[in-house]
């Protein structure tokens, strides 16, 4: 989370204190008090984050570790394929069970006598054990104990970490006997589990909580959620798959001049600017969802899901064609979902001077409501300027995570209101009493006021907030709570 500088000054703090005292004269409900007590500077997602215990999932390749991760966190986040070794790096996720929060770390499969990339995978798994408070050791019960499993057991014993033995792929009672064979490891009770179907996972997690410390001994070791998630969206045939292939450096996605070749979102982990990014290539959004048919209907729904799963969306627009209603609709979908936004104009290298002139006019006219979105002009086919995507993505995500200290926010809004007060309507002039940032991702601001704040004045406040604090690449939400003065008894 980014905290905007400058930090709160003594003057800012005194302004905030005076405004808080003034609020006592107004009728506030429980939600209002809860928001004010949080001070706008409290992030529930970050609370106690460093204290959360860390659980590493260890095992041979293809025993179902990532499937178990998805089962525990309750969503399809870790990449699962019926191919050994899909997971290569350590990836951390926030998890919760029976009211206990912890960090779950997915690792690549551990192999003895590993070579090349597999050696680096094994090293990452060993590091994960060192940086964990407890370990879930996953074994394929249908295969039984292997030499590699025995080697992992020795590694785990040397670590001295608490271990919960998961006998995975026990899909019914008939295969529970396979799990019982794993008592031979000497790690205690094997917990029969079907990560795919969820069978037995609750009992195994209960056992994990019994050995998990309240506070982590390895705090701060992991960033949450793995690589930042990027949705690549736009109407059909604007070059999304071509761009993904260029970024990946190889043909990973089917590319065809027939619009709508891509039906399912395809996740790709791509190294860009020294970081790993998770790109989702999505089926083109054709028309309004209720107007689509068959495969296109489901493609539209999946695209919406991809936007909601992402943290930032790159909306690709064909620069050769006029900006269409569908382009605006895709951008609006991203904004409505509260995701950060980058707009990329593809096929820029094919434009002559006349087309560039008219395109700039179209942008001024059609994208007038979102001048805050970073813009990248590129060519997916040749790769020209695709490197400019990374700074724009990072800027948008930083803005999405930005929090303004409450004192600084109120001092700034006080300056605005003094210079440009809200218009008088019906003989009354609403007064802004206090402002706080309720959350980030995207930045959400709550304003307490003595009367209704017009939409035009809200837009004015948003524009001034952007001028002062940046927020390039992220939508901003401003809500107003109208509160009346407490009646004197």
MOQUIZI-V93924 format. One record per backbone hydrogen bond with DSSP energy under -1.0 kcal/mol. CO is the residue of the C=O (numbers start at 0). NH is the residue of the N-H. Records with the same first field share a line. If there is no record, write none. Layout:
CO = NH / NH
//
This chain:
1 = 402
8 = 12
9 = 13
10 = 14
11 = 15
12 = 16
13 = 17
14 = 18
15 = 19
16 = 20
17 = 21
18 = 22
20 = 23
21 = 24
22 = 25
24 = 485
28 = 32
29 = 33
30 = 34
31 = 35
32 = 36
33 = 37
42 = 45 / 46
45 = 48
50 = 215
52 = 102
53 = 132 / 133
54 = 104
55 = 135
57 = 137
58 = 109
63 = 67
64 = 68
65 = 69
66 = 70
67 = 71
68 = 72
69 = 73
74 = 76
80 = 82
90 = 105
91 = 224
92 = 103
94 = 101
96 = 99
99 = 96
101 = 94
102 = 54
103 = 92
104 = 56
105 = 90
114 = 117
115 = 119
116 = 120
117 = 121
118 = 122
119 = 123
120 = 124
121 = 125
122 = 126
123 = 127
124 = 128
125 = 129
126 = 130
128 = 131
133 = 55
134 = 163
135 = 57
136 = 165
138 = 167
139 = 142 / 143
145 = 149
146 = 150
147 = 151
148 = 152
149 = 153
150 = 154
151 = 155
152 = 156
153 = 157
154 = 158
155 = 159
161 = 134
163 = 136
164 = 190
165 = 138 / 167
166 = 192
167 = 140
168 = 170
171 = 174
172 = 175
175 = 179
176 = 180
178 = 181
179 = 182
180 = 183
181 = 184
182 = 185
190 = 166
192 = 169
193 = 197
197 = 200
198 = 193
199 = 203
200 = 204
201 = 205
202 = 206
203 = 207
204 = 208
205 = 209
207 = 210 / 211
217 = 220
227 = 277
228 = 310 / 311
229 = 279
230 = 313
231 = 281
232 = 315
233 = 284
238 = 242
239 = 243
240 = 244
241 = 245
242 = 246
243 = 247
244 = 248 / 249
249 = 251
265 = 280
267 = 278
269 = 276
271 = 274
274 = 271
276 = 269
277 = 229
278 = 267
279 = 231
280 = 265
287 = 290
288 = 291
292 = 295
293 = 297
294 = 298
295 = 299
296 = 300
297 = 301
298 = 302
299 = 303
300 = 304
301 = 305
302 = 306
303 = 307
304 = 308
305 = 309
310 = 339
311 = 230
312 = 341
313 = 232
314 = 343
316 = 345
323 = 327
324 = 328
325 = 329
326 = 330
327 = 331
328 = 332
329 = 333
330 = 334
331 = 335
332 = 336
333 = 338
334 = 337
339 = 312
341 = 314
342 = 375
343 = 316
344 = 377
345 = 318
346 = 349
347 = 350
351 = 355
352 = 356
353 = 357
354 = 358
355 = 359
356 = 360
357 = 361
358 = 362
359 = 363
360 = 364
361 = 365
362 = 366
366 = 369
369 = 372
371 = 472
373 = 342
375 = 344
377 = 347
378 = 382
382 = 385
383 = 378
384 = 387
385 = 388
387 = 391
388 = 392
389 = 393
390 = 394
391 = 395
392 = 396
393 = 397
394 = 398
395 = 399
396 = 400
398 = 401
399 = 440
402 = 3
404 = 408
405 = 409
406 = 410
407 = 411
408 = 412
409 = 413
410 = 414
411 = 415
412 = 416
413 = 417
414 = 418
415 = 419
424 = 427
427 = 424
430 = 449
433 = 447
435 = 445
438 = 443
442 = 476
443 = 437 / 438
444 = 478
445 = 435
446 = 480
447 = 432 / 433
448 = 482
453 = 457
454 = 458
455 = 459
456 = 460
457 = 461
458 = 462
459 = 463
460 = 464
461 = 465
462 = 466
463 = 467
464 = 468
465 = 469
468 = 470
470 = 473
472 = 340
476 = 444
478 = 446
480 = 448
483 = 26
//
